[in-house]
Amino acid sequence: MVLARLVAAIVALAGAQEAPVQGAFEEMTVEQARAIQKGLDYLARTQTKNGSWGNGAAPVATTAIAGLAFLAGGHLPERSRYGEHVRRAVQYLLSKRGRSGRGRGYVNEGQSRGAGGSGMHGHGYAILFLAEVYGMTGSMPEVDTETLKEAVTDGIHVIEAAQCANGGWNYEPNPNFDEGSVTVTQVQALRAARNAGIKVNPQTIEKAVEYINKSTDAAGQTRYSLTSGGHSSFALTAAGMSVLNFLGQYNNDKIKKGCDSLLRQLPGQGANNANMGAWGGWYFYGNYYATLALYQMGNESWRKWFVAVRADLLKTQSPDGAWKNAESGQYGESFGTGFALQILQIPCRYLPIYQRAND
């Protein structure tokens, strides 16, 4: 099915595909395929010499997000058109991990991280990316999978040790506070590592499930923190619904209610738009997790959501292939571009973390 969709998109780009049935839902359109190509070309052009992306505010997180955009299209180290870019991203992130002592395995920028940069956000995305690379390259002799496995294993130990008593995670690996958006990145990393065959403490998973359940009310709205309370928001709810899916809570009634609330805030309508400021509402972050959550829901919910988010992303892509609005103003254009490309490529189903439970 995936191959058929991709072949159809490629044929369409060559001008040989018949017109689709009017009103039929397509997960991959000609315009979408073109936007993906432009976006990947932009990332390829803008990768720095050391293998990173971003404007310096949070290069570990931004590099992992951009790297995942290539993986989402099936581009692996040493193979495919963008394989060299993925390899360099891997090497950059491996260079940022702690080698000894209490910091062993912690992937972060140290003192060079700019304002608003959270070390554990970046660590979570980095371990997610490295775990996905490891899981997708296990049979490739040209890839140093032993080093990847060591980095992911050490990174998971950092996550396990940093979990708060109530099951959440802090901005840095200190288990004295919890915050929802950090928690979702750690859960993604745990799920990716487990998918790749790396041991994860089951108690860590159980506590994370309890945390998100307690953070999410009966209407499916996820709030900022269990420790300090705080507001719920579109982005936090989207992240919460994704976490429950990542943790295998597919039949949790809160997921349906939370996803129903996301469907009432379609991209490009009302407050959910790409013209908000860098700190306004986390357009790319929120819509990325909302897309993952609605993708797991499937059926009409998925179709309604994906048609809307795709249309908004195609409308807001710049001529050079980047997405320059919302959070890109804070973290650099590769940040929003990496998230946008992941959203558009979720239907490809290459990344294990994106696969549905019933696929």
C-alpha positions in Angstrom: 0.0 0.0 0.0 2.8 2.5 0.9 4.8 1.6 -2.2 1.7 2.0 -4.4 1.0 5.5 -2.9 4.6 6.6 -3.4 4.8 5.3 -6.9 1.5 7.0 -7.8 2.9 10.3 -6.4 6.1 9.9 -8.4 4.2 9.1 -11.6 2.0 12.1 -11.0 5.0 14.3 -10.8 6.1 13.0 -14.2 2.7 14.0 -15.6 1.5 10.5 -16.3 -1.1 9.9 -13.6 -4.8 10.0 -14.3 -6.8 12.6 -12.4 -8.1 11.3 -9.1 -11.8 10.7 -8.5 -13.4 14.0 -7.5 -13.9 14.1 -3.8 -11.8 11.0 -3.1 -9.4 11.1 -0.1 -5.8 10.8 -1.0 -3.0 10.5 1.6 -0.4 11.6 -0.9 -1.1 14.2 -3.6 1.0 15.6 -6.4 1.2 19.0 -4.6 2.1 17.3 -1.3 4.9 15.3 -3.0 6.3 18.5 -4.5 6.2 20.3 -1.2 8.0 17.5 0.5 10.7 17.5 -2.2 11.2 21.3 -1.8 11.3 21.1 1.9 13.9 18.3 2.0 16.0 20.1 -0.6 15.8 23.2 1.7 17.1 21.2 4.7 19.8 19.6 2.7 21.0 23.1 1.6 21.0 24.6 5.1 22.7 21.9 7.1 25.8 23.3 8.7 29.3 21.9 8.4 29.1 20.2 11.8 25.9 18.4 10.8 23.4 20.5 12.8 20.5 22.7 11.9 18.9 25.7 13.6 19.8 29.2 14.6 21.7 28.2 17.7 18.8 28.4 20.2 18.3 24.7 20.5 20.4 22.9 17.9 20.1 19.4 19.4 16.3 19.4 19.2 16.2 21.1 15.8 18.8 18.7 14.4 16.8 15.7 15.6 13.6 17.1 14.2 15.2 17.9 10.8 16.8 14.4 10.8 13.4 12.8 11.5 12.0 14.6 8.4 14.5 12.7 6.2 13.8 9.4 8.0 10.1 9.9 7.5 10.8 9.8 3.7 12.8 6.6 4.0 16.2 8.3 3.7 18.9 6.4 5.7 22.6 6.9 6.4 24.8 5.9 3.5 21.8 5.2 1.3 19.4 7.3 -0.8 19.7 10.9 -2.0 19.8 12.4 1.4 21.7 9.6 3.2 24.8 11.7 3.8 22.7 14.5 5.5 21.3 11.9 7.9 24.7 10.4 8.6 26.0 13.9 9.5 23.0 14.6 11.8 23.7 11.3 13.6 27.4 12.2 14.1 26.5 15.7 15.4 24.1 14.3 18.0 26.5 11.6 19.0 29.1 14.3 19.6 26.8 16.0 22.1 26.3 13.1 24.5 27.9 13.0 27.9 30.6 10.4 28.1 31.1 9.8 31.8 29.8 10.4 35.3 26.3 11.6 36.1 26.0 13.2 32.6 26.8 10.0 30.7 24.3 9.5 27.9 22.7 13.0 28.2 22.5 14.5 24.7 22.6 18.3 25.1 24.4 21.5 24.1 25.7 22.3 27.5 26.1 26.0 28.2 25.7 26.9 24.5 22.0 26.3 24.6 20.1 29.6 23.9 17.2 31.2 25.6 14.1 29.0 25.8 16.1 25.8 25.1 15.2 22.9 27.3 17.9 20.2 27.7 15.5 17.3 28.2 13.3 18.4 25.2 16.4 18.2 23.0 17.5 14.9 24.7 14.1 13.3 24.0 14.1 14.2 20.4 17.7 13.2 20.0 17.1 9.7 21.5 14.0 9.3 19.4 15.9 10.1 16.2 18.9 7.9 17.1 16.6 5.0 18.1 14.7 5.3 14.9 18.0 5.3 12.9 19.1 2.2 14.9 15.9 0.4 14.3 15.9 1.1 10.6 19.5 0.2 9.9 20.0 -2.9 12.0 20.9 -5.0 8.9 23.1 -2.4 7.2 26.8 -3.3 7.6 28.0 0.2 6.6 26.3 1.8 9.7 27.9 1.7 13.2 24.9 0.2 14.9 26.8 -0.7 18.0 27.6 2.9 18.8 24.0 3.8 18.0 22.7 1.1 20.4 25.1 2.3 23.1 24.0 5.9 22.7 20.3 5.0 22.8 20.7 2.7 25.8 22.6 5.3 27.8 20.1 7.9 26.8 17.2 5.8 28.0 19.0 5.4 31.3 19.1 9.2 31.6 15.4 9.4 31.0 14.6 6.6 33.5 16.7 8.2 36.2 15.2 11.7 35.6 11.5 10.6 35.9 9.7 12.4 38.8 7.9 10.4 41.5 4.6 11.3 39.8 5.7 10.0 36.4 6.6 13.2 34.6 9.8 14.9 33.5 11.5 18.3 34.0 13.2 20.6 31.6 16.6 19.3 32.9 17.3 15.8 34.3 16.3 16.8 37.8 13.3 14.9 39.1 11.9 17.8 41.1 9.3 19.2 38.7 7.2 18.0 35.8 5.9 19.5 32.6 3.7 18.0 30.0 5.5 18.9 26.8 8.8 17.6 28.2 7.1 14.4 29.2 5.8 13.7 25.7 9.3 13.8 24.2 10.6 11.3 26.8 7.7 9.0 26.1 8.4 9.1 22.3 12.0 8.2 23.0 11.0 5.3 25.3 8.6 3.9 22.7 11.1 4.2 19.9 13.8 2.5 21.9 11.4 -0.3 22.9 10.4 -0.7 19.3 14.0 -1.1 18.3 14.6 -3.9 20.9 16.3 -1.8 23.6 15.3 -2.6 27.1 13.0 -0.1 28.9 12.0 -0.3 32.5 8.3 -1.3 32.5 7.8 0.7 35.7 8.9 3.9 33.9 6.1 3.3 31.3 3.5 2.5 34.0 4.3 5.8 35.9 4.2 7.8 32.6 0.7 6.4 31.8 -0.5 7.3 35.3 1.0 10.8 34.9 -0.8 11.6 31.6 -4.0 10.1 32.9 -3.9 12.3 36.0 -2.9 15.4 33.9 -5.9 14.9 31.5 -9.4 15.7 32.7 -12.6 13.8 31.8 -13.1 16.0 28.8 -9.7 15.0 27.3 -7.9 18.3 28.1 -4.2 17.9 29.2 -2.8 20.6 31.5 0.7 22.0 31.9 1.9 20.2 35.0 0.7 17.9 37.8 2.9 19.7 40.3 1.9 23.3 39.5 -1.4 22.7 37.7 -1.7 25.5 35.1 -3.6 25.8 31.9 -4.6 23.3 29.3 -4.1 24.2 25.6 -4.4 22.8 22.1 -0.7 21.9 22.0 -0.7 20.2 25.4 -3.8 18.3 24.7 -2.4 17.1 21.3 0.8 16.0 23.0 -1.2 14.2 25.7 -3.3 12.3 23.3 -0.2 11.2 21.4 1.4 10.0 24.6 -1.6 7.9 25.5 -1.3 6.3 22.0 2.5 5.8 22.4 1.9 4.1 25.7 -0.7 1.7 24.2 -3.8 3.3 25.7 -5.8 2.9 22.5 -9.1 2.2 24.2 -8.8 5.0 26.8 -12.0 7.1 26.6 -10.0 10.3 27.2 -8.3 9.9 23.8 -11.6 10.1 21.8 -12.7 13.1 23.8 -9.4 14.9 23.5 -9.2 14.1 19.7 -12.8 15.4 19.3 -11.6 18.7 20.8 -8.7 18.9 18.4 -11.0 18.4 15.5 -12.8 21.5 16.6 -9.6 23.5 16.1 -8.6 22.6 12.5 -5.4 24.1 11.1 -6.0 27.3 9.3 -9.1 28.1 11.2 -9.5 30.5 14.1 -6.5 30.6 16.5 -4.8 27.5 15.0 -2.9 29.3 12.3 0.7 29.6 11.2 0.8 33.4 11.6 1.0 33.3 15.3 4.2 34.5 17.0 7.0 32.3 18.1 5.5 31.8 21.6 1.9 32.3 20.6 0.5 28.8 20.4 3.1 26.3 19.2 1.6 25.8 15.7 4.1 23.3 14.4 4.6 21.4 17.7 0.8 21.3 18.4 -0.3 20.2 14.9 2.5 17.6 14.7 1.2 15.8 17.8 -2.4 16.4 16.8 -1.7 14.8 13.4 -0.1 11.8 15.2 -3.1 11.4 17.5 -5.7 11.8 14.7 -3.7 9.4 12.5 -4.1 6.7 15.2 -7.8 7.4 15.4 -8.1 6.7 11.7 -11.3 6.7 9.6 -13.2 10.0 9.1 -11.4 11.8 12.0 -8.1 11.2 10.3 -9.4 12.2 6.8 -11.0 15.4 8.1 -7.8 16.4 10.0 -5.3 15.6 7.4 -7.1 17.4 4.6 -7.1 20.5 6.7 -3.5 20.3 8.0 -2.1 19.5 4.6 -3.9 22.4 3.0 -2.6 24.8 5.6 1.0 23.6 5.3 0.9 23.8 1.5 -0.5 27.3 1.6 2.2 28.5 4.1 5.3 27.0 2.6 7.8 29.6 1.3 9.1 29.5 -2.3 12.5 28.2 -1.1 10.8 25.2 0.5 11.0 26.3 4.2 8.2 27.1 6.7 9.3 30.4 8.3 6.4 31.3 10.6 5.4 30.5 14.2 8.2 28.7 16.2 10.6 29.1 13.3 11.0 32.7 14.4 12.4 31.4 17.7 14.4 28.3 16.8 15.2 28.9 13.1 13.4 27.9 9.9 14.6 24.3 10.1 12.5 23.8 13.2 9.1 24.5 11.6 10.3 22.9 8.3 11.3 19.7 10.0 7.9 19.4 11.8 5.9 20.3 8.7 7.7 17.6 6.6 7.1 15.0 9.2 3.4 15.8 9.2 3.2 15.6 5.4 5.1 12.3 5.3 3.2 10.4 8.1 1.2 8.6 5.4 4.4 7.1 4.1 4.6 4.9 7.3 8.3 4.5 7.2 9.0 5.5 10.8 8.1 2.7 13.3 7.0 5.4 15.7 4.3 6.5 13.2 2.8 3.1 12.5 -0.7 2.4 13.6 -1.5 -0.4 16.1 -3.5 -2.2 13.5 -1.2 -1.6 10.5 
